[in-house]
Amino acid sequence: MNAIETTVRSFIADNFYVRDIDALSSDASLLRRGIVDSTGVLELTAFLESAFAIKVADDEIVPENLDTIDAIVAFVARKRSPKAA
Amino acid sequence: MCGVAGIYAETAAAAAPRREELDAMTRALHHRGPDADGAIVSGRCGLAHTRLSIIDPRLGAQPMSTEGGGLVLSYNGEVFNYVELREELVALGHRFATQSDTEVVLRAYAAWGEDAFTRFNGQFAIAIWDAFRERLVLARDRLGVRPLYTCAHLGRVYFASEIKAIFAADRTIPRALDPRGIDETLTFWTVVAPRTAFAGVEEVRPGHVRVYDAKGVRETAFWSLRYPHDFEGTIEDAAEAVGEALSRATSLRMLRADVPVGAYLSGGLDSSLVAALARRATPARFSTFSVRFEDGEYDEGRFQRLVADELGTEHHEVVVRASDIARAFPDVVAHAERPILRTAPAPLLLLSRLVREAGIKVVLTGEGADEMFAGYDLFREAKVRRFWARQPDSKLRPRLLERLYPYLARSPVANNGMSHAFFGSGIDAPDALDFAHDTRWRTTSALKRLLSRAMKDAIGGHDARAELLAALPPDLASFAPLARDQYVEIKTLLSGYLLSAQGDRMLMASSVEGRFPFLDADVVKLANALPPSYKLRVLDEKHVLKRASRDLVPPEILRRKKQPYRAPDALSFVGASAPPWVRELLDERAVARGGVFDPRAVSALAGKCRAAAATGKLSNFDNMALVGVLSTQLLHHGFVEQRRES
């Protein structure tokens, strides 16, 4: 588990009250499981922006980037890579 | 309106009911009937009653017996067609000693037995002891306006309008929250009869009669909700018929009372129409009552005033602040007797107090219109999702959701697939009986993440949704999709929450009776006969009702976009004005004692809510979660813990 994933998992555990966060599979849909709802997506986005010093555009708030822990980690990594700028 | 209570010894070995036990039950129900009380012990059964005198205040005392005591009745409610039934019974040779509807109920049962209940157009919870046959009969009105609970304990059956009266009768009755009741609440927003929030306590199902005798116990339906869609006429014919039926229903509820009747005004179509019809039915002074909110986001004062001025009513308002909600909340839960996920009942408790202070005992409301005439967004949302399901890859079809929820069009979450992922769940099964409710139930079920491990274990493999679906009528799949959605909505939220936690309980807390013209037997029958397209025309909700209201309700009200009744939720309980009990009940040790929720998760939730006091922004999930935790904690503290300590 890399540092991004650890930080993301910790946020999901605290903010969305997921007690057994280690048992949450990295490819599980956060939306379908009811962990993240439409307001939750905004909370998640705000967190990613402040924790990883990135800016998320409106058209990047899509399930492809934010619906699973794997997707979030990959999205943050892309945004932080020098090419993303 | 009144309170019913009683004890039945199921076996000869069980202790016969005692007068002091019945008195303890009536004391617990005093608020339901402060005008008088009474009790009768007849062999193995004792019946008790607290009375709010509305019809024939002088002679309608209860429990009421037939000559010789063969039948004894304790009855809560109104049978609005009692005058017509009385004439029928007189023609059959029955003689009456009073003008009360109570005596009509008693003699109707004597004449027709359990078939009598099918003839009643009203709202009732009835207990009849047939001394000759040694048979106890309990019955509840068609849609569950009036409550009736039972509890079997040590060979006896305790029954009452409220659970607190059952617990008051016998201190040895176990008091514990029912894990399955918790599971239902965190799925449907409510427990669903026969289940209650308390283990071992059942609610008689709406439209059912339950009989206890030497053969045991049986519960059968005397009425069921059907949607024949056999109205033959144009939309204009339908609007006229709906207007006439509602006018009759409102007049019956205005005129069949020997005390003044008022009306609630929310500022929406339904209550405005009822108030307008009521105003037409009486030349006397007429009072209307409204909840206003200090927070403009929730306030509908302008529209309430508009209608009150137009009708020339004596208008009363209570202005509710978030701190008022927090202050009233312990009383709300004590009366509701179940966990709730919204604070919306609290302002209605404050409103019923205002009604009582104005000297009014009976109010009409618009409750039931959204269920009978398809007013909720849920029905429109299901229609869009079914349309979308026919072309799941369509990019345009889901955009119709933006017409329902304009915020989606403005939200960054909406334009890009997140909302499609949210609303699109389940569209691969558009014929599922829970298709319309899937989104709501899924969102609500997410709250179960906060449950303690012990509570999760106690719930075990119980699946509230699967259990509800299995209990639905086998032919429900053959109903039109809208009828299916209406059926499920009525069986869950209307009966379990709106008429109960938010209706009967908040009214009766102040000894006020609610009457609901939209739930009149003839109105419901007509509404269910109409084609679905008359109710939900494309995406225009309550279409036929709007047409029926054209000459009665101001155009501004007709044109208004429907605003769901809401009150400030979790943020009522945080910030400087939060009462001390909030912090005490959210304390990790208190949450652990309650046993329902995980203390650490609740701490995190409480911290998040307190932080949100500054911004005023909190998700739907967190709002429901905090209100749900607090109401459950209050319920445990008030009904389980305190009783154990005392």
Boltz contact constraints between the chains, C-beta under 6 A:
constraints:
  - contact:
      token1: [A, 14]
      token2: [B, 604]
      max_distance: 6.0
  - contact:
      token1: [A, 17]
      token2: [B, 449]
      max_distance: 6.0
  - contact:
      token1: [A, 17]
      token2: [B, 450]
      max_distance: 6.0
  - contact:
      token1: [A, 17]
      token2: [B, 601]
      max_distance: 6.0
  - contact:
      token1: [A, 17]
      token2: [B, 604]
      max_distance: 6.0
  - contact:
      token1: [A, 31]
      token2: [B, 421]
      max_distance: 6.0
  - contact:
      token1: [A, 34]
      token2: [B, 442]
      max_distance: 6.0
  - contact:
      token1: [A, 34]
      token2: [B, 446]
      max_distance: 6.0
  - contact:
      token1: [A, 37]
      token2: [B, 621]
      max_distance: 6.0
  - contact:
      token1: [A, 38]
      token2: [B, 413]
      max_distance: 6.0
  - contact:
      token1: [A, 39]
      token2: [B, 619]
      max_distance: 6.0
  - contact:
      token1: [A, 40]
      token2: [B, 619]
      max_distance: 6.0
  - contact:
      token1: [A, 41]
      token2: [B, 413]
      max_distance: 6.0
  - contact:
      token1: [A, 41]
      token2: [B, 418]
      max_distance: 6.0
  - contact:
      token1: [A, 58]
      token2: [B, 412]
      max_distance: 6.0
  - contact:
      token1: [A, 59]
      token2: [B, 416]
      max_distance: 6.0
  - contact:
      token1: [A, 61]
      token2: [B, 412]
      max_distance: 6.0
  - contact:
      token1: [A, 61]
      token2: [B, 416]
      max_distance: 6.0
  - contact:
      token1: [A, 62]
      token2: [B, 416]
      max_distance: 6.0
  - contact:
      token1: [A, 62]
      token2: [B, 417]
      max_distance: 6.0
  - contact:
      token1: [A, 63]
      token2: [B, 417]
      max_distance: 6.0
  - contact:
      token1: [A, 63]
      token2: [B, 421]
      max_distance: 6.0
